[in-house]
Amino acid sequence: ESSVTATENALILFAGLGEGLIGNPAREPHVVALIDFLRLLGCEIETHPLYFRVTRGIQPQDAPVEFEIPPDFIDAGTIAIATAVTGGTVRLHGIRELDLIGFQKTLSRFGIEFERQSEEILQVAGGLVTNPNLITAGPWPSFPTDLVSMVIVLATQGTGTCLIHDWMYEARMFFVDKLTRMGARITICDPHRVLVEGPHRLRGIRLESPDIRAGMALVVAGLCAEGNTTIEHGEVILRGYEAVAERLTAIGAAISQQ
């Protein structure tokens, strides 16, 4: 499949070399943002359905270039799921329509409600979660693989059975044993598919964060679990999520970082 990291590295390389062709490129919002930034530096980049072509590299600049880093759509999707599993409502500021393409349609199938209140504000409301039969991850603009761990937690709180399939990342499902220890009912069909039955009440226990996305999924699970959940090696999560404890506390979570 197309790779975000490979596409971004190739763009940076060819921006330095002055030319290059990238076949089957990734097109996630942060890839588009990188292209916009490189163009500000004088690069000429053609974007086609099947390839990107760099025809001119970075040029000397007479003055500093200003560029605003766009919001992280994975972060926004994670907050939306955390809101759903706790039955709350949250307003996301700065989220763009472009950022919603990858996850709004899929999360709406669970019953999560999205309401655009202004150009800058999106309201997300949880409630009665109902599991769809099948969720499949895929390259942009499909449901992102980096939200699969979180949506597994969401399905543990939904009514019904949901098959979740991530064919892109072979180690995505290797954390679900931690959720079963918390009380979830999950069957691993193969390294890429799990069958989640819900709803099942989770209980707080001591866990270890295996990676960024799985670790954040355990945080989300802890938010809806009975009792206290302790997640060790939480520093791993901070590689992908800024000020997790502070931001979740600001919207009502009882969470602390030590």
MARKOL-223540 format. One line per 5 residues: number of its first residue (from 0); for each residue x, y, z of C-alpha. Coordinates in nm, 3 decimals, decimal comma, m for minus. Example, Ala and Ser with C-alpha at 12.3 -4.5 7.8 and 13.67 -1.06 7.14 Angstrom:
! MARKOL-223540
0 = 1,230:m0,450:0,780  1,367:m0,106:0,714
This chain:
! MARKOL-223540
0 = 0,000:0,000:0,000  0,102:0,366:m0,019  0,322:0,475:0,271  0,295:0,814:0,440  0,650:0,805:0,576
5 = 0,801:0,688:0,246  0,609:0,952:0,052  0,717:1,232:0,286  1,081:1,119:0,288  1,083:1,097:m0,092
10 = 0,934:1,446:m0,122  1,202:1,590:0,106  1,478:1,402:m0,079  1,362:1,516:m0,423  1,313:1,872:m0,296
15 = 1,685:1,868:m0,217  1,791:1,693:m0,538  1,574:1,912:m0,758  1,362:1,648:m0,930  1,205:1,309:m0,882
20 = 0,899:1,092:m0,940  0,694:0,918:m0,666  0,455:0,644:m0,774  0,151:0,541:m0,568  0,201:0,823:m0,315
25 = 0,012:0,863:0,012  m0,229:1,158:0,019  m0,308:1,208:0,388  m0,360:1,570:0,503  m0,010:1,592:0,652
30 = 0,140:1,482:0,317  m0,056:1,759:0,145  0,067:2,001:0,413  0,428:1,903:0,342  0,374:1,969:m0,030
35 = 0,228:2,312:0,053  0,532:2,389:0,270  0,782:2,278:0,006  0,605:2,493:m0,251  0,650:2,793:m0,021
40 = 1,024:2,716:m0,034  1,020:2,737:m0,412  0,961:2,373:m0,508  0,748:2,289:m0,807  0,550:1,971:m0,742
45 = 0,291:1,818:m0,974  0,022:1,606:m0,808  m0,154:1,346:m1,024  m0,389:1,060:m0,932  m0,111:0,803:m0,979
50 = 0,207:0,995:m0,893  0,377:1,307:m0,759  0,651:1,471:m0,966  0,905:1,718:m0,828  1,026:1,934:m1,118
55 = 1,216:2,198:m0,921  1,381:2,179:m0,581  1,406:2,418:m0,287  1,514:2,771:m0,386  1,705:3,030:m0,180
60 = 1,468:3,253:0,019  1,516:3,626:0,070  1,298:3,631:0,382  1,172:3,384:0,644  0,882:3,167:0,532
65 = 0,579:3,141:0,759  0,374:2,820:0,760  0,095:2,709:0,992  0,100:2,339:1,082  m0,251:2,196:1,026
70 = m0,441:2,003:1,296  m0,380:1,631:1,350  m0,683:1,440:1,224  m0,578:1,125:1,415  m0,579:1,328:1,735
75 = m0,925:1,464:1,651  m1,059:1,116:1,578  m0,916:0,987:1,905  m1,090:1,261:2,105  m1,414:1,187:1,919
80 = m1,393:0,818:2,018  m1,304:0,902:2,378  m1,613:1,123:2,387  m1,831:0,844:2,250  m1,722:0,574:2,496
85 = m1,791:0,807:2,789  m2,123:0,933:2,652  m2,013:1,295:2,651  m2,007:1,595:2,420  m1,701:1,791:2,312
90 = m1,626:2,082:2,080  m1,319:2,050:1,861  m1,161:2,379:1,757  m0,963:2,425:1,438  m1,073:2,098:1,275
95 = m1,113:2,128:0,896  m1,357:1,950:0,665  m1,056:1,786:0,499  m0,955:1,629:0,830  m1,295:1,461:0,874
100 = m1,291:1,267:0,548  m1,103:0,971:0,691  m1,312:0,902:1,000  m1,643:1,092:1,023  m1,843:0,854:0,803
105 = m1,713:0,545:0,986  m1,764:0,683:1,336  m2,114:0,799:1,240  m2,200:0,435:1,176  m2,145:0,373:1,549
110 = m2,395:0,648:1,632  m2,148:0,929:1,701  m2,302:1,262:1,599  m2,104:1,539:1,431  m2,237:1,894:1,403
115 = m2,051:2,177:1,237  m2,119:2,484:1,454  m1,890:2,720:1,267  m1,601:2,711:1,025  m1,366:2,656:1,319
120 = m1,577:2,450:1,563  m1,708:2,094:1,533  m1,928:1,945:1,805  m1,901:1,570:1,867  m2,165:1,392:2,075
125 = m2,159:1,036:2,203  m2,462:0,842:2,318  m2,601:0,498:2,248  m2,326:0,320:2,053  m2,438:0,057:1,801
130 = m2,176:m0,161:1,636  m2,171:m0,187:1,255  m2,107:m0,533:1,113  m1,769:m0,451:0,956  m1,500:m0,182:0,979
135 = m1,208:m0,196:0,736  m0,903:0,029:0,745  m0,739:0,150:0,427  m0,525:0,424:0,270  m0,660:0,777:0,263
140 = m0,946:0,864:0,231  m1,054:0,533:0,389  m1,069:0,480:0,766  m0,712:0,532:0,894  m0,517:0,240:1,035
145 = m0,393:0,464:1,319  m0,749:0,483:1,458  m0,814:0,108:1,452  m0,690:0,049:1,808  m0,926:0,319:1,937
150 = m1,224:0,191:1,739  m1,173:m0,157:1,888  m1,225:0,001:2,231  m1,532:0,181:2,096  m1,678:m0,149:1,975
155 = m1,641:m0,303:2,323  m1,898:m0,048:2,442  m2,132:m0,077:2,144  m2,432:m0,305:2,107  m2,378:m0,597:1,871
160 = m2,086:m0,772:1,704  m1,831:m0,593:1,487  m1,556:m0,742:1,269  m1,262:m0,501:1,249  m1,010:m0,558:0,970
165 = m0,675:m0,382:0,937  m0,485:m0,535:0,645  m0,226:m0,255:0,645  m0,044:m0,312:0,975  0,039:m0,666:1,083
170 = 0,087:m0,589:1,455  m0,225:m0,378:1,511  m0,422:m0,647:1,696  m0,148:m0,764:1,932  m0,270:m0,545:2,220
175 = m0,627:m0,678:2,244  m0,530:m0,932:2,513  m0,497:m0,631:2,743  m0,857:m0,534:2,667  m0,978:m0,889:2,737
180 = m0,803:m0,868:3,074  m1,014:m0,559:3,136  m1,330:m0,754:3,058  m1,376:m0,710:2,683  m1,496:m0,999:2,470
185 = m1,272:m1,005:2,164  m1,180:m1,293:1,934  m0,860:m1,270:1,727  m0,949:m1,422:1,389  m0,599:m1,372:1,245
190 = m0,323:m1,108:1,278  m0,535:m0,860:1,080  m0,891:m0,919:1,205  m1,072:m0,920:1,539  m1,435:m0,986:1,625
195 = m1,562:m0,760:1,904  m1,880:m0,836:2,099  m2,043:m0,562:2,301  m2,133:m0,406:2,521  m1,915:m0,535:2,802
200 = m1,821:m0,335:3,109  m1,447:m0,286:3,147  m1,262:m0,280:3,478  m0,951:m0,083:3,559  m0,624:m0,274:3,598
205 = m0,248:m0,213:3,562  m0,129:m0,229:3,201  0,177:m0,152:2,990  0,167:0,064:2,678  0,307:m0,138:2,385
210 = 0,311:0,147:2,129  0,164:0,491:2,057  m0,177:0,394:1,919  m0,238:0,089:2,139  m0,126:0,289:2,441
215 = m0,374:0,566:2,365  m0,645:0,304:2,311  m0,576:0,176:2,662  m0,616:0,531:2,793  m0,954:0,551:2,618
220 = m1,048:0,212:2,766  m0,949:0,339:3,109  m1,182:0,637:3,072  m1,487:0,411:3,049  m1,365:0,138:3,289
225 = m1,479:0,088:3,647  m1,206:0,172:3,896  m0,856:0,300:3,834  m0,646:0,209:3,531  m0,267:0,247:3,550
230 = m0,072:0,251:3,223  0,303:0,204:3,251  0,550:0,331:2,988  0,308:0,612:2,916  0,590:0,818:2,768
235 = 0,544:0,616:2,449  0,198:0,770:2,406  0,340:1,123:2,428  0,530:1,066:2,104  0,199:1,089:1,919
240 = m0,030:1,287:2,151  0,055:1,623:2,303  m0,032:1,692:2,669  m0,267:1,392:2,694  m0,345:1,421:3,064
245 = m0,392:1,798:3,058  m0,625:1,800:2,758  m0,839:1,508:2,875  m0,863:1,660:3,222  m0,985:1,984:3,062
250 = m1,287:1,800:2,917  m1,375:1,618:3,237  m1,152:1,310:3,263  m0,997:1,209:3,595  m0,643:1,139:3,475
255 = m0,295:1,221:3,600  0,056:1,172:3,466  0,346:1,078:3,692
